[in-house]
């Protein structure tokens, strides 16, 4: 084989590799990166997010450990996005476990009324000591779940009196709650 043929073959191979990478990235973005409330079901049902927070608070089980904050993580075992937040949630448990109770539940184990209020998973609720809801939404934005993309650290670190955060327009890897539309 002449050097010119080898160079042409290597160039073609590199070009094919580049096209495959770009196509893979496009597919990944198109399939996995979505808005948390993708069909805007929650935003349409609750134009005032404060009312959504009230509805969630009414459906949540009571925080029996009033001296500790509580993090409730709702997952759907079928959701491929759980794997992106698993390490980060484990790190949060380690860091905040002495002052915060962490509970994980399956979406299908929740009462229908509560399940209907969850647009996608993984979904997190955070209650402050005393029971006030201060966060409802995704673990993070983007595909990688780290302290840099997570919504939870700032909520777990902040003073008790802050307002409820509900980032329904966040974009990342989330699985739509299909049971909400059929329940």
Steps between C-alpha positions, in 0.01 A plus 500: 500500500635840410528773761234703318249213521584450869453869569165503315386193696604658831324824410182309408521303825547818705209664320275197567604505866418873524159449337426213743593716801285791381206267426536335842510837674194618307310179583599527866382863518177427313408190698624568853516877555143620555311758706397370843133586442530416130129499417444799733223307673595637844547857374160490328327350803673739744574836332606627843779273619414586859174305448701203372711514817183506710359197315826308550513594869146372552584164343836450671527278803563695819861566599504319834861599569435872540856567614648375173457594139365223277588417140259273315640358177242357260629266232351286230708180475443503121664842463849491347571846647527367857856390433613858435395618847580191711857594597407859573205402720727257689748784558219722631395226741855483629538877531158587646398169660551623857259793460266366233284190455518349152218280371481339157173373362377359174256708299259205480492474882358851543127568534337591169436861607868552583617317187287731284698800629837367385582593140818291466758296689738507672299746712602647835302661779676676787327588824665721758487419870143579600359355179501796256560398139798694359581310180313291242659402172791327332831410660697700245510661161705366213617144454771473763380520856761673713506775758545745209173400328296397804216705644514324835817630669382858512168391649661276762746775599267798516324646802161370606294803396559495124234465231393185320701414185332312214722485186249337262667651192839341573651296215678173559458124499149435634239233436146628454245369748268311267285375788387858576312527172332162545404532866 
